[in-house]
Amino acid sequence: MKKFLPLIIIAIVVLGIYSWAKGFNNTAVEYEADAKTAWSNVESAYQRRADLIPNLVATVKGYAAHEKETLEGVIKARSEATKTTIDAGDLTPEKMAQFQQAQQGLSGALSRLLVTVERYPDLKADKSFLELQSQLEGTENRINVSRDRFNEKVNIYDKYTTKFPGKLLASLFGFEEMARFKSAPGSENAPKVEF
């Protein structure tokens, strides 16, 4: 029995290391999947906004047909925003910045459209327009909540895969840090309001 003792000890150590590595990997996979699901929710919220835009543009067009340039700008920005997508498994900072830039372009175009609407009192009182505007505001809130939840999930994943000794296994198993949503450049400055 004494001659098998070293083999038993080695087997126990190997089994312990295997169990630890397996547990780390499974938890990291779970956290990564949660972050990817949260990303899908972000894309879904943005898609909801994109789906509302054709109705909004059609409603405005009926009242403000000569605002063709503004309406075309919204349509073009929507097209750019919807064709810029990221695979949840490839959330690099560069791709995240590209996605955010396309979405900011759409946000800017929508802002210009809503400023244009101020010149049309009949449109501002239109029930369909008011409903669409309300849905758009709600969707913007959903987008913000989805981005925050995504960042929370990425934070859990990143902390788990970058703390020692898990960092050693993370690099061995191919887990990499994920990109987060960041505020748009210049958003730290308050907008100027002039009357």
Residue frames as a rotation matrix with the C-alpha (Angstrom) as fourth column:
MET 1
0.568 0.823 0.000 0.00
0.823 -0.568 0.000 0.00
0.000 0.000 -1.000 0.00
LYS 2
0.377 -0.500 -0.780 2.88
0.225 -0.767 0.601 2.38
-0.899 -0.401 -0.177 0.77
LYS 3
-0.664 -0.697 0.270 4.23
0.429 -0.059 0.902 2.03
-0.613 0.714 0.338 -2.74
PHE 4
-0.238 0.662 0.711 0.89
0.907 -0.111 0.407 3.24
0.349 0.741 -0.574 -4.21
LEU 5
0.258 0.339 -0.905 0.69
0.774 -0.633 -0.017 6.26
-0.578 -0.696 -0.426 -1.88
PRO 6
-0.614 -0.497 -0.613 2.62
0.058 -0.803 0.593 8.60
-0.787 0.328 0.522 -4.26
LEU 7
-0.902 0.325 0.284 0.35
0.339 0.125 0.933 7.59
0.268 0.937 -0.223 -7.13
ILE 8
0.032 0.947 -0.320 -2.76
0.990 0.015 0.141 8.20
0.138 -0.322 -0.937 -5.02
ILE 9
0.005 -0.103 -0.995 -1.47
0.494 -0.865 0.093 11.64
-0.870 -0.492 0.046 -4.02
ILE 10
-0.908 -0.369 -0.199 -0.67
-0.004 -0.467 0.884 12.52
-0.419 0.803 0.423 -7.64
ALA 11
-0.614 0.752 0.241 -4.11
0.660 0.322 0.679 11.31
0.432 0.576 -0.694 -8.73
ILE 12
0.220 0.692 -0.687 -5.80
0.932 -0.356 -0.060 13.45
-0.287 -0.628 -0.724 -6.05
VAL 13
-0.320 -0.418 -0.850 -3.76
0.176 -0.908 0.380 16.53
-0.931 -0.028 0.364 -7.05
VAL 14
-0.993 -0.044 0.113 -4.51
0.117 -0.074 0.990 15.99
-0.036 0.996 0.078 -10.77
LEU 15
-0.279 0.960 -0.001 -8.19
0.892 0.259 0.371 15.49
0.357 0.103 -0.929 -10.02
GLY 16
0.150 0.282 -0.948 -8.22
0.732 -0.676 -0.085 18.67
-0.665 -0.680 -0.308 -7.90
ILE 17
-0.673 -0.462 -0.578 -6.57
-0.049 -0.752 0.658 20.73
-0.738 0.471 0.483 -10.65
TYR 18
-0.879 0.401 0.258 -8.95
0.384 0.273 0.882 19.30
0.283 0.874 -0.394 -13.23
SER 19
0.005 0.934 -0.356 -11.98
0.999 0.008 0.035 20.10
0.036 -0.356 -0.934 -11.07
TRP 20
-0.046 -0.101 -0.994 -10.75
0.402 -0.912 0.074 23.66
-0.914 -0.397 0.083 -10.47
ALA 21
-0.899 -0.353 -0.262 -10.05
-0.096 -0.423 0.901 24.26
-0.428 0.835 0.346 -14.20
LYS 22
-0.659 0.724 0.204 -13.38
0.647 0.406 0.645 22.75
0.384 0.557 -0.736 -15.21
GLY 23
0.148 0.725 -0.672 -15.25
0.932 -0.329 -0.150 24.89
-0.330 -0.605 -0.725 -12.67
PHE 24
-0.358 -0.355 -0.863 -13.45
0.109 -0.934 0.339 28.03
-0.927 0.027 0.373 -13.81
ASN 25
-0.996 -0.072 0.049 -14.13
0.052 -0.036 0.998 27.31
-0.070 0.997 0.039 -17.49
ASN 26
-0.395 0.917 0.052 -17.82
0.861 0.350 0.368 26.53
0.320 0.190 -0.928 -16.96
THR 27
0.202 0.443 -0.873 -18.38
0.736 -0.657 -0.163 29.69
-0.646 -0.610 -0.459 -14.90
ALA 28
-0.586 -0.486 -0.649 -16.51
-0.059 -0.773 0.632 31.84
-0.808 0.408 0.424 -17.43
VAL 29
-0.905 0.326 0.272 -18.60
0.365 0.271 0.891 30.35
0.217 0.906 -0.364 -20.25
GLU 30
-0.015 0.952 -0.306 -21.75
1.000 0.019 0.011 31.16
0.016 -0.306 -0.952 -18.29
TYR 31
0.076 -0.013 -0.997 -20.68
0.399 -0.916 0.043 34.77
-0.914 -0.401 -0.065 -17.63
GLU 32
-0.874 -0.425 -0.235 -19.66
-0.062 -0.382 0.922 35.22
-0.481 0.821 0.308 -21.25
ALA 33
-0.644 0.713 0.277 -23.03
0.687 0.380 0.619 33.88
0.337 0.589 -0.735 -22.43
ASP 34
0.194 0.706 -0.681 -24.83
0.885 -0.426 -0.190 36.28
-0.424 -0.566 -0.707 -20.06
ALA 35
-0.304 -0.389 -0.870 -22.87
0.020 -0.915 0.403 39.20
-0.952 0.105 0.286 -21.55
LYS 36
-0.993 -0.056 0.101 -23.67
0.096 0.078 0.992 38.05
-0.064 0.995 -0.072 -25.09
THR 37
-0.235 0.972 0.004 -27.36
0.956 0.230 0.179 37.79
0.173 0.046 -0.984 -24.22
ALA 38
0.181 0.241 -0.953 -27.24
0.547 -0.830 -0.106 41.29
-0.817 -0.502 -0.282 -22.76
TRP 39
-0.762 -0.489 -0.424 -25.65
-0.104 -0.553 0.827 42.45
-0.639 0.674 0.370 -26.04
SER 40
-0.766 0.549 0.333 -28.51
0.588 0.391 0.708 40.86
0.259 0.738 -0.623 -27.96
ASN 41
0.172 0.843 -0.510 -30.92
0.947 -0.284 -0.151 42.86
-0.272 -0.457 -0.847 -25.79
VAL 42
-0.248 -0.344 -0.905 -29.03
0.085 -0.939 0.334 46.05
-0.965 0.006 0.262 -26.70
GLU 43
-0.989 -0.151 -0.006 -29.34
-0.002 -0.031 1.000 45.24
-0.151 0.988 0.031 -30.40
SER 44
-0.403 0.912 0.074 -33.02
0.897 0.378 0.227 44.44
0.179 0.158 -0.971 -29.94
ALA 45
0.189 0.449 -0.873 -33.65
0.636 -0.733 -0.240 47.84
-0.748 -0.510 -0.424 -28.33
TYR 46
-0.565 -0.450 -0.692 -31.84
-0.230 -0.719 0.656 49.59
-0.793 0.530 0.302 -31.17
GLN 47
-0.928 0.268 0.260 -33.82
0.357 0.438 0.825 47.54
0.107 0.858 -0.502 -33.69
ARG 48
-0.032 0.955 -0.294 -37.05
0.957 -0.056 -0.283 48.66
-0.287 -0.291 -0.913 -32.04
ARG 49
0.005 -0.033 -0.999 -36.00
0.063 -0.997 0.033 52.26
-0.998 -0.063 -0.002 -32.55
ALA 50
-0.885 -0.392 -0.250 -35.12
-0.227 -0.105 0.968 51.56
-0.406 0.914 0.004 -36.19
ASP 51
-0.678 0.689 0.255 -38.52
0.729 0.589 0.348 49.92
0.089 0.422 -0.902 -36.71
LEU 52
0.146 0.755 -0.639 -40.34
0.739 -0.513 -0.437 53.01
-0.658 -0.408 -0.633 -35.40
ILE 53
-0.526 -0.497 -0.691 -38.57
0.070 -0.834 0.547 55.41
-0.848 0.239 0.473 -37.74
PRO 54
-0.907 0.201 0.370 -40.38
0.384 0.036 0.923 54.61
0.172 0.979 -0.110 -41.03
ASN 55
0.069 0.989 -0.128 -43.74
0.965 -0.033 0.259 55.33
0.252 -0.142 -0.957 -39.37
LEU 56
0.167 -0.088 -0.982 -42.39
0.574 -0.801 0.170 58.52
-0.802 -0.592 -0.084 -37.82
VAL 57
-0.818 -0.530 -0.221 -40.97
0.104 -0.515 0.851 59.70
-0.565 0.673 0.477 -41.14
ALA 58
-0.646 0.645 0.408 -44.22
0.657 0.198 0.727 58.88
0.388 0.738 -0.551 -42.96
THR 59
0.306 0.783 -0.541 -46.25
0.943 -0.327 0.059 60.83
-0.131 -0.528 -0.839 -40.41
VAL 60
-0.075 -0.418 -0.906 -43.96
0.278 -0.881 0.383 63.86
-0.958 -0.223 0.182 -40.60
LYS 61
-0.895 -0.318 0.312 -43.87
0.355 -0.087 0.931 63.67
-0.269 0.944 0.191 -44.40
GLY 62
-0.144 0.940 0.308 -47.63
0.962 0.060 0.266 64.16
0.231 0.335 -0.914 -44.52
TYR 63
0.725 0.424 -0.543 -47.34
0.601 -0.775 0.197 67.49
-0.337 -0.469 -0.816 -42.71
ALA 64
0.479 -0.669 -0.569 -43.90
-0.355 -0.740 0.571 68.69
-0.803 -0.072 -0.592 -43.73
ALA 65
0.802 -0.090 0.590 -43.32
0.498 0.647 -0.577 67.44
-0.330 0.757 0.564 -47.25
HIS 66
0.806 -0.505 0.308 -40.89
-0.067 -0.595 -0.801 70.27
0.588 0.625 -0.513 -48.02
GLU 67
0.465 -0.678 0.569 -38.54
-0.819 -0.087 0.567 69.08
-0.335 -0.730 -0.596 -45.22
LYS 68
0.929 -0.009 -0.371 -37.22
-0.216 0.798 -0.563 66.53
0.301 0.603 0.739 -47.70
GLU 69
0.065 -0.997 -0.043 -33.55
-0.404 0.013 -0.915 66.95
0.912 0.077 -0.402 -46.74
THR 70
-0.335 -0.129 0.933 -34.23
-0.942 0.033 -0.333 66.30
0.012 -0.991 -0.133 -43.05
LEU 71
0.630 0.667 0.397 -36.40
-0.650 0.733 -0.200 63.27
-0.425 -0.132 0.896 -43.80
GLU 72
0.784 -0.410 -0.466 -33.82
-0.179 0.569 -0.802 61.82
0.595 0.712 0.373 -46.18
GLY 73
-0.214 -0.893 0.397 -31.13
-0.701 -0.143 -0.699 62.36
0.681 -0.427 -0.595 -43.53
VAL 74
0.000 0.308 0.951 -33.13
-0.906 0.402 -0.130 60.29
-0.423 -0.862 0.279 -41.05
ILE 75
0.923 0.383 -0.028 -33.70
-0.350 0.809 -0.473 57.53
-0.159 0.446 0.881 -43.60
LYS 76
0.441 -0.841 -0.314 -30.00
-0.282 0.203 -0.938 57.43
0.852 0.502 -0.147 -44.53
ALA 77
-0.360 -0.584 0.728 -28.90
-0.867 -0.077 -0.492 57.42
0.343 -0.808 -0.478 -40.87
ARG 78
0.414 0.590 0.693 -31.35
-0.759 0.644 -0.094 54.59
-0.502 -0.487 0.714 -40.15
SER 79
0.926 -0.098 -0.364 -29.90
-0.205 0.680 -0.704 52.59
0.317 0.726 0.610 -43.04
GLU 80
-0.005 -0.999 0.045 -26.35
-0.470 -0.037 -0.882 53.10
0.882 -0.026 -0.470 -41.76
ALA 81
-0.272 -0.073 0.960 -27.31
-0.962 0.049 -0.269 52.21
-0.027 -0.996 -0.084 -38.19
THR 82
0.633 0.613 0.474 -29.12
-0.614 0.770 -0.176 49.01
-0.473 -0.179 0.863 -39.13
LYS 83
0.839 -0.362 -0.407 -26.33
-0.113 0.614 -0.781 47.70
0.533 0.701 0.474 -41.36
THR 84
-0.248 -0.923 0.294 -23.71
-0.586 -0.099 -0.804 48.20
0.771 -0.371 -0.517 -38.65
THR 85
0.858 0.502 0.106 -23.91
-0.413 0.552 0.724 45.11
0.305 -0.666 0.681 -36.47
ILE 86
-0.277 -0.935 0.222 -21.48
-0.912 0.183 -0.366 43.21
0.301 -0.304 -0.904 -34.27
ASP 87
0.196 0.216 -0.957 -21.30
0.007 0.975 0.221 39.51
0.981 -0.050 0.189 -33.64
ALA 88
0.849 0.222 0.480 -21.72
-0.445 -0.189 0.875 38.98
0.285 -0.957 -0.062 -29.89
GLY 89
0.811 -0.585 -0.008 -18.64
0.529 0.727 0.437 36.76
-0.250 -0.359 0.899 -29.93
ASP 90
-0.135 -0.868 0.477 -16.47
0.959 -0.235 -0.157 39.54
0.249 0.436 0.865 -31.39
LEU 91
0.857 0.514 0.031 -17.15
0.474 -0.811 0.344 42.62
0.202 -0.281 -0.938 -29.25
THR 92
-0.196 -0.979 -0.059 -13.87
0.970 -0.184 -0.161 44.46
0.147 -0.089 0.985 -29.80
PRO 93
-0.116 0.107 -0.987 -13.47
0.493 -0.857 -0.151 48.10
-0.862 -0.504 0.046 -28.73
GLU 94
-0.908 -0.272 -0.319 -13.02
-0.129 -0.543 0.830 49.11
-0.399 0.794 0.458 -32.39
LYS 95
-0.716 0.695 0.070 -16.22
0.436 0.366 0.822 47.42
0.545 0.619 -0.565 -33.52
MET 96
-0.032 0.687 -0.726 -18.08
0.976 -0.135 -0.171 48.78
-0.215 -0.714 -0.666 -30.50
ALA 97
-0.454 -0.203 -0.868 -16.94
0.165 -0.976 0.142 52.32
-0.876 -0.079 0.477 -31.41
GLN 98
-0.993 0.105 -0.057 -18.08
-0.070 -0.120 0.990 51.81
0.097 0.987 0.126 -35.02
PHE 99
-0.379 0.904 -0.196 -21.48
0.817 0.427 0.388 50.57
0.434 -0.014 -0.901 -33.83
GLN 100
-0.025 0.349 -0.937 -21.86
0.799 -0.557 -0.229 53.50
-0.601 -0.754 -0.264 -31.43
GLN 101
-0.792 -0.317 -0.522 -20.90
-0.020 -0.840 0.541 55.98
-0.611 0.439 0.659 -34.15
ALA 102
-0.838 0.538 0.096 -23.61
0.219 0.170 0.961 54.65
0.500 0.826 -0.261 -36.46
GLN 103
-0.049 0.852 -0.522 -26.19
0.970 0.164 0.177 54.81
0.236 -0.498 -0.835 -33.66
GLN 104
-0.285 -0.110 -0.952 -25.12
0.533 -0.844 -0.061 58.36
-0.797 -0.525 0.299 -32.76
GLY 105
-0.997 -0.057 -0.043 -25.62
-0.009 -0.499 0.867 59.37
-0.071 0.865 0.497 -36.37
LEU 106
-0.408 0.912 -0.043 -29.20
0.574 0.293 0.765 58.11
0.710 0.287 -0.643 -36.17
SER 107
0.017 0.386 -0.922 -29.75
0.964 -0.250 -0.086 59.85
-0.264 -0.888 -0.377 -32.83
GLY 108
-0.688 -0.356 -0.633 -28.53
0.221 -0.933 0.284 63.13
-0.691 0.056 0.720 -34.33
ALA 109
-0.917 0.385 0.108 -30.78
0.056 -0.143 0.988 62.77
0.396 0.912 0.109 -37.37
LEU 110
-0.117 0.909 -0.401 -33.78
0.862 0.293 0.413 62.04
0.493 -0.297 -0.818 -35.13
SER 111
-0.209 -0.021 -0.978 -32.98
0.745 -0.651 -0.145 65.10
-0.633 -0.759 0.152 -33.01
ARG 112
-0.945 -0.162 -0.283 -32.91
-0.053 -0.781 0.623 67.29
-0.322 0.603 0.730 -36.13
LEU 113
-0.633 0.774 0.023 -36.24
0.362 0.269 0.892 65.81
0.685 0.573 -0.451 -37.23
LEU 114
0.041 0.685 -0.727 -37.85
0.992 0.062 0.114 66.52
0.123 -0.726 -0.677 -33.88
VAL 115
-0.532 -0.249 -0.809 -36.56
0.379 -0.925 0.036 70.11
-0.757 -0.288 0.586 -33.92
THR 116
-0.982 0.186 0.043 -38.07
-0.022 -0.331 0.943 70.49
0.190 0.925 0.329 -37.40
VAL 117
-0.363 0.897 -0.250 -41.41
0.782 0.440 0.442 69.27
0.507 -0.035 -0.861 -36.07
GLU 118
-0.421 0.157 -0.893 -41.57
0.704 -0.565 -0.431 72.29
-0.572 -0.810 0.127 -33.76
ARG 119
-0.914 0.023 -0.404 -42.45
-0.232 -0.848 0.477 74.42
-0.332 0.530 0.781 -36.82
TYR 120
-0.627 0.701 -0.339 -45.63
-0.213 0.264 0.941 72.41
0.749 0.662 -0.016 -37.48
PRO 121
-0.675 0.378 0.634 -48.26
-0.720 -0.151 -0.677 72.86
-0.160 -0.914 0.374 -34.75
ASP 122
0.409 0.868 -0.280 -50.74
-0.905 0.425 -0.002 70.58
0.118 0.255 0.960 -36.52
LEU 123
0.150 -0.454 -0.878 -48.17
-0.206 0.855 -0.477 67.79
0.967 0.252 0.035 -36.61
LYS 124
-0.835 -0.506 0.219 -47.30
-0.281 0.049 -0.959 68.26
0.474 -0.861 -0.183 -32.94
ALA 125
-0.376 0.782 0.497 -50.99
-0.847 -0.073 -0.526 67.78
-0.376 -0.618 0.690 -32.12
ASP 126
0.097 0.394 -0.914 -51.46
-0.779 0.602 0.177 64.75
0.620 0.695 0.365 -34.40
LYS 127
0.672 0.284 0.684 -52.42
-0.698 0.550 0.458 61.68
-0.246 -0.785 0.568 -32.35
SER 128
0.937 -0.346 -0.046 -50.32
0.290 0.845 -0.449 59.29
0.194 0.408 0.892 -34.47
PHE 129
0.204 -0.907 0.369 -47.26
-0.017 -0.380 -0.925 61.52
0.979 0.182 -0.093 -34.18
LEU 130
0.169 -0.097 0.981 -47.68
-0.923 -0.366 0.123 61.92
0.347 -0.926 -0.152 -30.42
GLU 131
0.906 0.201 0.372 -47.97
-0.324 0.895 0.305 58.14
-0.271 -0.397 0.877 -30.02
LEU 132
0.727 -0.687 -0.001 -44.87
0.440 0.466 -0.768 57.55
0.528 0.557 0.641 -32.15
GLN 133
0.084 -0.694 0.715 -42.95
-0.398 -0.681 -0.614 60.20
0.913 -0.233 -0.334 -30.26
SER 134
0.462 0.173 0.870 -43.94
-0.886 0.127 0.445 58.58
-0.033 -0.977 0.212 -26.96
GLN 135
0.985 -0.100 0.141 -42.87
0.106 0.994 -0.040 55.15
-0.136 0.054 0.989 -28.21
LEU 136
0.462 -0.863 0.204 -39.57
0.248 -0.094 -0.964 56.60
0.851 0.496 0.171 -29.40
GLU 137
0.099 -0.388 0.916 -38.91
-0.807 -0.570 -0.154 58.17
0.583 -0.724 -0.369 -25.99
GLY 138
0.726 0.232 0.647 -39.71
-0.603 0.667 0.438 54.86
-0.330 -0.708 0.624 -24.29
THR 139
0.910 -0.415 0.007 -37.40
0.345 0.746 -0.570 53.06
0.231 0.522 0.821 -26.69
GLU 140
0.216 -0.857 0.468 -34.56
-0.253 -0.512 -0.821 55.47
0.943 0.059 -0.327 -25.94
ASN 141
0.252 -0.069 0.965 -35.02
-0.967 -0.044 0.250 54.62
0.026 -0.997 -0.078 -22.25
ARG 142
0.945 0.114 0.308 -34.95
-0.128 0.991 0.027 50.89
-0.302 -0.065 0.951 -23.10
ILE 143
0.642 -0.766 0.020 -31.73
0.194 0.138 -0.971 51.39
0.742 0.628 0.237 -25.04
ASN 144
0.043 -0.638 0.769 -30.13
-0.724 -0.551 -0.416 53.10
0.689 -0.539 -0.485 -22.06
VAL 145
0.483 0.208 0.850 -31.25
-0.804 0.489 0.337 50.36
-0.346 -0.847 0.404 -19.64
SER 146
0.993 -0.101 0.066 -30.05
0.120 0.896 -0.427 47.64
-0.016 0.432 0.902 -22.04
ARG 147
0.375 -0.912 0.167 -26.63
-0.091 -0.215 -0.972 49.28
0.923 0.349 -0.163 -22.40
ASP 148
0.046 -0.324 0.945 -26.30
-0.956 -0.288 -0.053 49.55
0.290 -0.901 -0.323 -18.61
ARG 149
0.733 0.281 0.620 -27.25
-0.493 0.847 0.199 45.90
-0.469 -0.451 0.759 -18.13
PHE 150
0.867 -0.487 -0.107 -24.80
0.188 0.518 -0.834 44.86
0.462 0.703 0.541 -20.83
ASN 151
0.092 -0.880 0.467 -22.00
-0.484 -0.449 -0.751 46.76
0.870 -0.157 -0.467 -19.10
GLU 152
0.282 0.075 0.956 -22.91
-0.946 0.184 0.265 45.09
-0.156 -0.980 0.124 -15.78
LYS 153
0.951 0.114 0.287 -22.71
-0.078 0.988 -0.134 41.60
-0.299 0.106 0.948 -17.34
VAL 154
0.607 -0.794 0.038 -19.41
0.133 0.055 -0.990 42.41
0.783 0.606 0.139 -19.07
ASN 155
0.114 -0.554 0.825 -18.06
-0.836 -0.503 -0.222 43.72
0.537 -0.664 -0.520 -15.77
ILE 156
0.617 0.167 0.769 -18.88
-0.635 0.683 0.361 40.43
-0.465 -0.711 0.528 -13.99
TYR 157
0.958 -0.254 0.129 -17.27
0.280 0.758 -0.589 38.43
0.052 0.600 0.798 -16.82
ASP 158
0.443 -0.839 0.316 -14.17
-0.095 -0.395 -0.914 40.63
0.891 0.375 -0.255 -16.99
LYS 159
0.234 -0.351 0.907 -13.60
-0.958 -0.239 0.155 40.62
0.162 -0.905 -0.392 -13.23
TYR 160
0.787 0.148 0.600 -13.90
-0.339 0.915 0.218 36.84
-0.516 -0.375 0.770 -13.14
THR 161
0.868 -0.409 0.282 -11.49
0.491 0.614 -0.618 36.26
0.080 0.675 0.734 -16.03
THR 162
0.394 -0.762 0.513 -8.87
-0.033 -0.570 -0.821 38.85
0.919 0.307 -0.249 -15.04
LYS 163
0.593 -0.202 0.780 -8.44
-0.805 -0.186 0.563 38.14
0.032 -0.962 -0.273 -11.33
PHE 164
-0.410 -0.808 -0.424 -5.57
-0.663 0.583 -0.470 35.90
0.627 0.089 -0.774 -10.32
PRO 165
-0.538 -0.790 0.292 -5.32
-0.202 0.458 0.866 32.90
-0.818 0.407 -0.406 -10.60
GLY 166
0.358 0.789 0.499 -8.24
0.368 0.372 -0.852 32.76
-0.858 0.489 -0.157 -13.01
LYS 167
0.581 -0.194 -0.791 -6.38
-0.648 -0.698 -0.305 35.03
-0.493 0.689 -0.531 -15.42
LEU 168
-0.548 -0.831 0.096 -3.93
-0.639 0.490 0.593 32.20
-0.540 0.263 -0.800 -16.09
LEU 169
-0.488 0.448 0.749 -6.73
0.459 0.862 -0.216 29.84
-0.742 0.239 -0.626 -17.04
ALA 170
0.540 0.737 -0.408 -8.61
0.059 -0.516 -0.855 32.53
-0.840 0.437 -0.322 -18.98
SER 171
0.140 -0.555 -0.820 -5.68
-0.906 -0.405 0.120 33.04
-0.399 0.726 -0.560 -21.33
LEU 172
-0.807 -0.436 0.397 -5.21
-0.305 0.885 0.352 29.28
-0.505 0.163 -0.848 -21.60
PHE 173
-0.326 0.791 0.518 -8.89
0.638 0.588 -0.497 28.74
-0.698 0.169 -0.696 -22.50
GLY 174
-0.689 -0.052 0.723 -9.05
0.680 -0.392 0.620 31.79
0.252 0.918 0.305 -24.81
PHE 175
0.470 0.838 -0.278 -11.26
0.882 -0.454 0.125 34.10
-0.022 -0.304 -0.952 -22.74
GLU 176
-0.613 -0.662 0.432 -10.55
0.689 -0.715 -0.117 37.74
0.386 0.226 0.894 -23.58
GLU 177
-0.658 0.339 -0.672 -11.68
0.308 -0.694 -0.651 41.02
-0.687 -0.635 0.353 -22.09
MET 178
-0.058 0.739 0.671 -14.93
0.998 0.021 0.063 42.30
0.032 0.674 -0.738 -23.61
ALA 179
-0.853 -0.179 0.490 -15.62
0.266 -0.957 0.113 45.87
0.449 0.227 0.864 -24.76
ARG 180
-0.339 0.740 -0.580 -18.10
0.777 -0.128 -0.617 48.03
-0.531 -0.660 -0.532 -22.89
PHE 181
0.423 0.510 0.749 -20.39
0.754 -0.657 0.021 50.83
0.502 0.556 -0.662 -23.99
LYS 182
-0.535 -0.569 -0.625 -18.81
0.777 -0.621 -0.101 54.19
-0.331 -0.540 0.774 -23.36
SER 183
0.400 0.689 -0.605 -20.31
0.367 -0.725 -0.583 57.65
-0.840 0.011 -0.543 -23.56
ALA 184
0.652 -0.089 0.753 -20.07
0.735 -0.168 -0.657 59.48
0.185 0.982 -0.044 -26.84
PRO 185
-0.492 -0.864 -0.108 -17.13
0.871 -0.486 -0.080 61.87
0.017 -0.134 0.991 -27.22
GLY 186
-0.831 0.106 0.547 -18.21
-0.007 -0.984 0.180 65.31
0.557 0.145 0.818 -26.07
SER 187
0.128 0.966 -0.226 -21.17
0.318 0.176 0.932 64.05
0.939 -0.191 -0.285 -24.04
GLU 188
-0.185 -0.252 -0.950 -19.47
0.981 0.009 -0.194 65.23
0.057 -0.968 0.245 -20.87
ASN 189
-0.989 -0.134 -0.062 -20.21
0.133 -0.991 0.019 68.81
-0.064 0.011 0.998 -21.99
ALA 190
-0.225 0.959 -0.173 -23.66
0.460 -0.052 -0.887 70.18
-0.859 -0.279 -0.429 -21.31
PRO 191
-0.227 0.191 0.955 -25.52
0.959 -0.125 0.253 71.20
0.168 0.974 -0.155 -24.47
LYS 192
-0.951 -0.083 -0.298 -25.91
0.131 -0.981 -0.145 74.92
-0.280 -0.176 0.944 -25.10
VAL 193
-0.080 0.977 0.199 -29.50
0.990 0.101 -0.095 76.09
-0.112 0.189 -0.976 -25.00
GLU 194
-0.956 -0.220 -0.195 -30.25
0.188 -0.967 0.170 79.42
-0.226 0.125 0.966 -26.63
PHE 195
0.000 1.000 0.004 -33.58
0.846 0.002 -0.533 81.22
-0.533 0.003 -0.846 -26.71
